[in-house]
Amino acid sequence: TFVFSNLIGLRQSKVQRLLGYSSVGQMALMTTAAALIYRPGAEAAMLVVIGGLFVNHLFAKVGLFWLAGYVGRERLRDWSLAGHPAAIVIFGILIAAIAGLPPFPGFFAKWQFILMIAADHRYLVIALILIGSLLEAAYMFRWFGHAVHRDDTRLYARPAELLPIYGMGALLIVSGAIVALLAGIDAHFVALPLVAGLAVWLAWNLPARLQGVFALVLVLGAGIGLIRELSGLSQLYAAILLSGGVVVSIGCLARTEPRPGFYPLLAVMLLSLPALARASTSLEFLVIWELITLSSYFLVLQRRTAIPHALLYLLFSLAAAFFLLVGFALMHAAAGTISLSAFRTAGPDVPAVFVLLAIGFLIKAGAAGVHVWLPGTYAESYDD
């Protein structure tokens, strides 16, 4: 049901039907999770998985239905949020949550779910869940990409009617932090890229160039703090990524016109790079990996002509993340831990893990490389 409802969702042209099929799929996912992980002594995991999936779907779907009423357009092709940055931001939050991306509860719930069923060797179920998740992300982000660039900027409801939708976004963020703690995230540096992005966003009234300088200085300062806590190759890797990202991004300061959302997203992406080297568990690694994917996607999407390429980049990146997720889950099943240090000991005994991780990294590298090369996509979007 989860897979086929999302397959049907791909063909929908009406907003309410698209959201309805997504809801059917989410209910199927929760039912499957409840059936497969119910066992004595698993109450804490049940709370993370079922509770996380439930509150994620509740808040995100309520927000999306309310936003659909706010926009007042029945068909997807008639949607337009261009010129309404507040509506675009909350729309992006709700879509990312429904797609099961961090920092929202659905991501941590699926993480825990995959770990548990990987230990039970339910590989077919894992494949179905990840395929269904990719299908749902495809039609949700396709909808988002077209809505933010359509020329019709009329919204018929009053701005105050967005307040309940903001409330759903706030509840998603708060519940995401709670579920993250329950899932085992206790390192503050994981949230550092998001905090930096928020700080830059709060400086939205600064001239574009000053906001850019503020973003780069903030990223450099916070990044140096991260690097100082590392040693050896991890420190070198983080230093190269941070310095390279900051140097390349100096070119962005040549543009002086207002660029809503550009520098906050740039701060998230740049600071996520050295944070990746700081990760000590596979969960921390995947959270930061997905933050890089999301921020890069939203940056690419700032260019109107990059809409289809941005979606392909996102889907390839999510597919890569799913291969990493399965590899990490198999390692957890073999070693009983999510610590990355397990690769030094149990790694050689689980060759399938390295095959899956290699495939994931190759897909991600291929997606990035192709979309840098394609004209009018990542390279031009980043420069603009």
LINPE-V508465 format. One record per pair of residues at least 24 apart in sequence whose C-alpha atoms are under 8 Angstrom apart, sorted by the first residue. I is the first residue (numbers start at 0). J is the second residue. Records with the same first field share a line. If there is no record, write none. Layout:
I->J / J
This chain:
0->24 / 27
1->25 / 26 / 27 / 28 / 128 / 131
2->127 / 128 / 130 / 131 / 132 / 134
3->131
5->131 / 134 / 135
6->131 / 134 / 135
8->135 / 138
9->134 / 135 / 137 / 138
12->74 / 75 / 76
13->73 / 74 / 75
14->67 / 73 / 74 / 75
15->64 / 67 / 73
18->60 / 63 / 64
21->135
22->56 / 60
25->52 / 56
28->128
29->53
32->112
35->116
36->112 / 115 / 116
44->111
47->107 / 108 / 111 / 178 / 181 / 182
48->107 / 108 / 109 / 111 / 112
49->108
50->108
51->104 / 105 / 107 / 108 / 175 / 178
52->104 / 105 / 108 / 109
54->104 / 171 / 174
55->96 / 97 / 103 / 104 / 105 / 171
56->96 / 97 / 105
58->167 / 168 / 170 / 171
59->93 / 94 / 96 / 97 / 167 / 168 / 171
60->93 / 97
61->167
62->93 / 163 / 164 / 167 / 168
63->90 / 93 / 164
65->163 / 164
66->90 / 161 / 164
69->154 / 155 / 156 / 160 / 161
70->154 / 155 / 156
71->154 / 155
75->142 / 146
76->145 / 146
78->145 / 146 / 149
79->145 / 146 / 147 / 148 / 149 / 150 / 151 / 152 / 153
80->146 / 147 / 148 / 149 / 151 / 152 / 154
81->146 / 147 / 148 / 149 / 150 / 151 / 152
82->152
83->152
84->259
86->161
87->147
89->164 / 165 / 168
90->143
91->143
92->168
93->168
94->139 / 140 / 143
96->171
97->136
98->132 / 135 / 136 / 139
99->132
100->289
101->175 / 286 / 289 / 290
102->172 / 175 / 176 / 179 / 286
103->171 / 172 / 174 / 175 / 176
104->171 / 174 / 175 / 176 / 178 / 179
105->175
107->175 / 178 / 179 / 182
108->178 / 182
110->282 / 324
111->182
113->324 / 325 / 328
114->328 / 329 / 331 / 332
117->325 / 328 / 329 / 332
118->328 / 329 / 331 / 332
129->321
133->314 / 317 / 318
136->314
137->310 / 314
140->310
141->310
144->300 / 306 / 310
145->306
148->303
184->282 / 283
188->225 / 274
189->274 / 283 / 286 / 287
191->270
192->266 / 267 / 268 / 270 / 271
193->267
195->263 / 266 / 267 / 270
196->262 / 263 / 264 / 265 / 266 / 267
197->263
198->263
199->262 / 263 / 266
200->260 / 262 / 263
203->259
206->255 / 257
207->252 / 254 / 255 / 256 / 257 / 258
208->252 / 253 / 254 / 255
210->262
211->251 / 252 / 262
212->252
214->262 / 263 / 265 / 266
215->245 / 248 / 249 / 266
217->266
218->245 / 266 / 269 / 270
219->245
221->270
222->270 / 273 / 274
225->273 / 274 / 277
226->273 / 277
229->277
233->276 / 277
234->276
236->273 / 276
237->272 / 273 / 274 / 275 / 276
238->273
240->272 / 273
241->269 / 270 / 272 / 273
244->269
245->269
250->382
251->381 / 382 / 383
254->383
261->298 / 301
264->294 / 295 / 297 / 298
265->294 / 298
267->291 / 294
268->294 / 295
279->338 / 339 / 340
280->337 / 338 / 339
281->327 / 337 / 338 / 339
282->337
285->320 / 323 / 324
288->320
289->317 / 320
292->316 / 317
298->380 / 381
299->376 / 377 / 380 / 381
300->380
301->380
302->376 / 380 / 383
304->375 / 376
305->375 / 376 / 377 / 380
308->370 / 376
309->376 / 377
312->366 / 367 / 370
315->362 / 363 / 366
316->362 / 363 / 366
318->359 / 362
319->358 / 359 / 360 / 361 / 362 / 363
320->359
321->359
322->355 / 356 / 358 / 359
323->355 / 356 / 359 / 360
325->352 / 355
326->351 / 352 / 353 / 355 / 356
327->352
